[in-house]
Amino acid sequence: MEGDALPQKVFDRHSTLKGCQIINYRTDEAMKWLLLVGISAQQQRVVGAMQLYSVDRNVSQPIEGHAAAFVPFTVEGNKLPSNIFAFSVRNQTGGKLHIIEVGAPAEGNSNFTKKTVDVFFPAEAPNDFPVAMQASKEHGLLYMITKYGYIHLYDIETGTCIYMNRISGDTIFVTAPHEASNGIVGVNRKGQVLSVSIDETTLSATLPTN
């Protein structure tokens, strides 16, 4: 919004988000794909509900999920980036991370192959779940933060988890990209500001070469 511009209604909230606390709103870079994220308490667990909306198609898709991010990512062999949508969920059957391409591939591009991988949650954190996700275009990585302060780093192309650690003993309730470091910053309930970024030397040493 700029100047005296008023808010404009874009879509109606999906019925699956009824009774949810809305915790996030995300868009892709072109603002052609919009995402609303909510949570609700059900059967002694926190259930995540998402609404993925296509501006061009004027269609919404309900998704079970807690945290998500959009990121342009260029697949090896393609000249143009794919519009990647990643989202994570923890339900009664366990945790999952899904990495997919939304919209039609750019002309001349091969399709991005959908990835679905398990997300590990420690036994001492039975009620933990994803609360935030950010993406690094520079490194092709996803940063996922959980309620109990764990961070997971995933390679976008393969879905491989390359790092996991606990960075806060308190809930991290907001995150944002940190462009200067190609990492992320977050704030926990104590008001501490946390910064996470990649040691490029270490990262390069762990990645396979062709």
C-alpha positions as CSV (number, residue, x, y, z in Angstrom):
1,M,0.0,0.0,0.0
2,E,1.2,3.5,-0.9
3,G,0.1,7.0,0.1
4,D,-3.6,7.1,0.9
5,A,-4.4,3.8,-0.9
6,L,-7.1,1.8,0.9
7,P,-6.9,-2.0,1.5
8,Q,-8.4,-4.1,-1.3
9,K,-10.1,-7.4,-0.9
10,V,-8.4,-10.1,-2.9
11,F,-10.1,-13.4,-1.7
12,D,-12.5,-14.8,0.9
13,R,-11.0,-16.8,3.7
14,H,-11.5,-20.5,3.2
15,S,-13.9,-22.4,5.4
16,T,-11.1,-24.6,6.7
17,L,-9.6,-21.6,8.5
18,K,-12.8,-20.9,10.4
19,G,-11.9,-20.6,14.1
20,C,-8.2,-20.4,13.4
21,Q,-5.8,-17.8,14.7
22,I,-4.2,-16.3,11.6
23,I,-0.4,-16.3,12.2
24,N,1.1,-15.5,8.7
25,Y,0.5,-14.2,5.2
26,R,3.0,-14.9,2.4
27,T,3.2,-14.1,-1.3
28,D,5.6,-15.1,-4.1
29,E,7.7,-12.4,-5.7
30,A,5.2,-11.6,-8.5
31,M,2.3,-11.6,-6.0
32,K,0.5,-14.1,-8.2
33,W,0.3,-16.7,-5.4
34,L,-0.9,-15.8,-2.0
35,L,-0.9,-17.8,1.2
36,L,-2.9,-17.4,4.5
37,V,-1.8,-19.5,7.5
38,G,-3.7,-20.3,10.6
39,I,-3.6,-22.6,13.6
40,S,-6.1,-24.0,16.0
41,A,-6.2,-26.3,19.1
42,Q,-7.8,-29.6,18.4
43,Q,-7.6,-32.8,20.4
44,Q,-4.7,-31.6,22.5
45,R,-2.5,-30.6,19.5
46,V,-2.0,-27.5,17.4
47,V,-3.4,-28.1,13.9
48,G,-2.2,-26.0,11.0
49,A,-4.4,-24.8,8.1
50,M,-3.4,-23.0,5.0
51,Q,-5.2,-21.4,2.1
52,L,-3.1,-21.2,-1.2
53,Y,-4.7,-18.7,-3.6
54,S,-3.9,-18.3,-7.3
55,V,-4.5,-14.7,-8.5
56,D,-4.6,-15.6,-12.2
57,R,-7.0,-18.5,-11.7
58,N,-9.0,-17.0,-8.8
59,V,-9.0,-20.3,-7.1
60,S,-8.1,-21.3,-3.5
61,Q,-6.7,-24.6,-2.3
62,P,-6.9,-25.7,1.4
63,I,-3.7,-27.3,2.7
64,E,-2.8,-28.8,6.0
65,G,0.3,-27.1,7.2
66,H,2.0,-24.9,9.8
67,A,4.8,-22.9,8.0
68,A,5.6,-22.1,4.4
69,A,7.7,-20.0,2.0
70,F,7.9,-19.1,-1.7
71,V,11.3,-18.9,-3.4
72,P,12.5,-18.6,-7.0
73,F,14.9,-21.5,-7.6
74,T,16.8,-22.4,-10.8
75,V,17.0,-26.1,-11.4
76,E,20.2,-27.4,-13.0
77,G,19.8,-27.2,-16.8
78,N,17.1,-24.6,-16.7
79,K,17.7,-21.1,-17.9
80,L,14.9,-19.5,-15.8
81,P,13.9,-20.0,-12.1
82,S,11.0,-22.1,-11.0
83,N,8.4,-20.7,-8.6
84,I,8.9,-22.9,-5.6
85,F,6.4,-23.3,-2.8
86,A,7.6,-25.2,0.3
87,F,5.4,-26.0,3.3
88,S,5.8,-28.1,6.4
89,V,3.2,-29.8,8.7
90,R,3.2,-31.9,11.8
91,N,0.1,-34.0,12.3
92,Q,-0.8,-37.3,14.1
93,T,1.3,-39.3,11.6
94,G,4.5,-37.3,11.9
95,G,6.2,-34.3,10.3
96,K,6.6,-33.7,6.6
97,L,8.2,-31.1,4.3
98,H,6.8,-30.6,0.8
99,I,8.6,-28.7,-1.9
100,I,6.7,-28.1,-5.1
101,E,6.5,-25.8,-8.1
102,V,3.4,-23.7,-8.4
103,G,2.1,-22.5,-11.7
104,A,3.2,-23.5,-15.2
105,P,7.0,-23.9,-15.8
106,A,8.7,-21.0,-17.7
107,E,9.0,-21.6,-21.4
108,G,11.9,-24.0,-22.0
109,N,12.2,-25.1,-18.4
110,S,11.9,-28.7,-17.2
111,N,9.5,-29.3,-14.4
112,F,10.7,-29.2,-10.8
113,T,10.4,-32.6,-9.3
114,K,8.2,-32.5,-6.2
115,K,10.0,-33.5,-3.0
116,T,8.3,-34.9,0.2
117,V,10.6,-35.7,3.1
118,D,10.1,-36.6,6.8
119,V,10.8,-33.9,9.4
120,F,12.5,-35.2,12.5
121,F,11.2,-34.1,15.9
122,P,13.0,-35.2,19.0
123,A,11.3,-37.5,21.5
124,E,11.6,-34.8,24.2
125,A,9.5,-32.4,22.1
126,P,6.3,-34.4,21.4
127,N,4.2,-31.3,20.9
128,D,6.7,-29.4,18.8
129,F,5.6,-28.1,15.3
130,P,6.9,-25.7,12.6
131,V,6.1,-22.0,13.2
132,A,8.1,-20.2,10.6
133,M,9.9,-20.8,7.3
134,Q,12.3,-18.6,5.3
135,A,14.2,-19.3,2.1
136,S,17.7,-18.3,0.8
137,K,17.8,-17.7,-2.9
138,E,21.5,-17.3,-2.8
139,H,22.2,-20.8,-1.3
140,G,19.1,-22.7,-2.4
141,L,18.1,-23.5,1.2
142,L,15.1,-23.5,3.4
143,Y,15.2,-22.4,7.0
144,M,12.5,-24.0,9.2
145,I,11.9,-22.9,12.8
146,T,9.9,-24.9,15.3
147,K,7.9,-23.7,18.4
148,Y,10.5,-25.3,20.7
149,G,13.3,-23.3,19.1
150,Y,14.8,-25.9,16.8
151,I,16.1,-24.8,13.4
152,H,16.2,-27.2,10.4
153,L,18.1,-26.4,7.1
154,Y,17.0,-28.1,3.9
155,D,18.4,-28.2,0.4
156,I,15.7,-27.1,-1.9
157,E,16.7,-29.2,-4.9
158,T,16.9,-32.6,-3.0
159,G,14.9,-32.0,0.1
160,T,17.9,-33.1,2.2
161,C,18.1,-31.9,5.8
162,I,21.7,-30.6,6.1
163,Y,21.6,-29.2,9.6
164,M,19.4,-29.3,12.7
165,N,20.0,-27.7,16.1
166,R,18.2,-25.9,19.0
167,I,18.9,-22.2,18.9
168,S,16.5,-21.0,21.5
169,G,14.9,-22.3,24.7
170,D,12.0,-20.0,24.2
171,T,9.4,-19.8,21.4
172,I,10.5,-17.9,18.3
173,F,7.4,-16.1,17.3
174,V,8.5,-14.0,14.3
175,T,11.3,-14.4,11.6
176,A,12.4,-12.5,8.6
177,P,15.0,-12.8,5.9
178,H,18.4,-11.1,6.6
179,E,19.6,-10.0,3.2
180,A,23.0,-8.9,4.3
181,S,24.0,-12.4,5.4
182,N,21.6,-14.4,3.2
183,G,20.3,-15.8,6.5
184,I,17.4,-15.1,8.8
185,V,16.7,-13.2,12.0
186,G,14.1,-14.0,14.6
187,V,12.7,-12.8,17.9
188,N,11.8,-15.1,20.8
189,R,9.4,-14.5,23.7
190,K,12.2,-13.1,25.9
191,G,12.8,-10.4,23.3
192,Q,16.1,-11.8,22.2
193,V,17.0,-11.2,18.6
194,L,18.6,-14.2,17.0
195,S,20.5,-14.3,13.7
196,V,21.3,-17.4,11.7
197,S,23.4,-17.5,8.6
198,I,25.5,-20.0,6.6
199,D,29.2,-20.5,6.9
200,E,29.9,-20.7,3.2
201,T,33.2,-22.4,3.7
202,T,31.6,-25.2,5.7
203,L,28.7,-25.5,3.4
204,S,30.9,-25.8,0.3
205,A,32.9,-28.5,2.0
206,T,29.8,-30.6,2.7
207,L,28.1,-30.4,-0.7
208,P,28.9,-33.0,-3.4
209,T,30.6,-31.9,-6.6
210,N,29.8,-33.1,-10.0
